[in-house]
Each structure stands twice: as structure tokens, then as C-alpha cells.
Amino acid sequence: MALRSLSLLACAVLIGTLLSVQPATVPPARAATVPLDGFVADMVFSANGSRLYTADWRNDAVVEIDATTGVVLRTIDVQFRPNSIAMAPDGRSIVTGHDEMGGLTVISLPSGVRRDVAVTRGIDDIAFSSNGRTLYFTAGSYWLGLLPVPSY
């Protein structure tokens, strides 16, 4: 019993010592910023990393940004409020998911042409299959959907 009490006491002292150790102070990183007039709900890089696409929830849009300069290149209007975004494996299209009204928007990046797809629930997250032919999406934590990628 004395050994067990000593072990518990030693553990308590060790835990107390660990909790009282102060972490090293790390200076904050200096990050470059890109001012956007909206609310970025999600983002994805192009395959080569030269472009960043953001789902701008407040302005119902996808914003294309030059990842090197931070310059906004174009804004593409989408239906409702996009809260998720995914890049096709071939880098030629993106898809946004909309949480409030439900639905997906598939956008051809070379042309900017979009195709809206209605689904029955609000979309939380989306992903392309590895061959880019199927979209997977979640609606809440209880529902997974999939559909063929619409053509233009």
C-alpha cells in the first residue's frame, strides 16, 4: 500500500510539473493577405498550384485568385451560397456545394460556363472520384450521395 501511495504521489508531482511548464514563446508568423469582400467558406488550389479558388458564401460566387500575386482574376456567380468547393482531377472544372437551398454547381474553368444540379438536401462537402466522372457529396452527417458529373 505504501508503494502504491508513493506511485500515485509521484504521478501527481509529475503531472503538476508538466502542467506548470510554460511553452516557448513563438513570434506570430507574418502572413500575406488578400482582401476579399465576402466570406470564404472553402477553398481549393488548381492542380499546378497557380490558382486558388474560393467559395464566397456571402456573394454567391467562386473567386479565382492568382496564387503567386494574390490578384483576383475573376468572379464566377453561382446559385445560392456556396459552402464547399472541389477541383476535378483534370483541373478543367470545379464544383461547388450549396448548403441552404441544396444543389451543386459545376463550372468549366476554361469557359466559365456553369451547370446547376438540384439535389434534395443542402450540401456540406463534395469530392470528385479519382477519374473525375463521379461526384460524391454529403448532406448532414447522415447522408452520402453520388452522381455522374454533368456534361456541358
N, C-alpha and C positions, 0 to 999 in steps of 0.2 A: 504494500500500500504506500509506503514511503517513497518507493521508486516511481510509482505511478504519479504521485503528487508532485514529485520533483520534475517528472517529464512534462506534466501539464503546466507547471510553473515556468519551465524552460521554454515551452512553446509560447506561453503568454508574453514572456520577455522578448522573444524573437519577433513575434508579431508586432508588439509595441515598438520595437526598434525599427522594423521595416516600415511601419506606418508613419514614424516620425522622420524618416529620411526625406529630405526636400529634393525634388527633381532639379536637375541643372537648368538654368535659365537659358532658353534658346531665343535669340532675337527673331522677331517676326520676319517672314520672307517678304521681299518686295515683289509684288506681282504686277504685271502689266494689266490694265483694264481696258475693256471695250465697252463704252457706254451704249446701252440699248434702251429704247423707250418701250419696255414691255416686261414680261415675266417669263423667264426661261424655265420651262418645266422639264426639259430633257434636251440632250444634245448628242450628236454623233459626228465623228470625223469621216471624211472620204477615205477610200482605200489607201491612197498615197499620202494622206495627211495634210494635203494642201488646203483643204476647205473644211470648215466647221459649219454644221447645220444645226440650228436651234429650233425647238418647238416653242414658239412665242404664244403662250396661253392667253395673255391679255389682249393681243392684237389679232388673234385668229390667223396666224401666219407662220411660215417657215422662213427663217432668216439665214442666208448664205453669207459666211464671213471668210475672208482670206485669212488663213491660219498664221501666215507669216507677218502680215502687216496689221491685222486687226480691222481692216476696212470692210464695211458691209457692202457686199457686191450686189445683192438683190433680195427682195422680199417677195415671197410667193403666198398669196392668200389661200387659206384652206377653210373648210366648213367648221363651224363651231370653234371650240377651244382645244387645240392640240396639247395633250399632256404626255405623249410618248412619241419617239421617232426611231426609225431603224433604217439602215443603209443596205441595199441589195448587194449580194456578194460581187456582182459585176460592176458596181459603182455607178450604174446608169439610172437608178431610181431610188427614191426614198419613200417611206410610208409613215404617215402619222396616225396615231390613235386619238380618239376624242372621248373624253370621259363623261361629259354632261348629256349629250344627245345620242351618244353611241355612233359608231361608224369609223371608217378608215378612209384616208385619202392617199392614193398612190400618185406620185409625181415623177414624171420623166424629167431628169435633170438637164439633158441637152436642150429640150424644147420648153420646159416649164409647164407642159400640158399636164393637167391633173384629172384623176378619175376618182369620184367619190363612191364609196361602197357602204351601204346601210347594213348594220347588224342590230340585233335586238337589245343589246346592253351597252353601257358605257365601257370603253376600253381602258385598261390600266397599263398594259405593257404589250409590246409587239416584237416579233423577230422573224427574219427570213430563214427558210431552210438553207442548207449549205449549197444547193443547186439553184436557189433563187426562185423556185417555181411555186412554193407554198408559203403562206403567211400563217404564223401562229400568234395567237393573241389571248390575253387573259381579261376577264371581266370579273372583278372581285377576286377573292381568293378561292372561289369555289367553281370556276367555270373556265375551261380552256377551249378555244375554238381554232379551227384551221380552215383555210380556203385557198383555192388556186389564185395566184397573182393575176389580177385582171390585165388584159392587154389594152393597148391604147387605140 
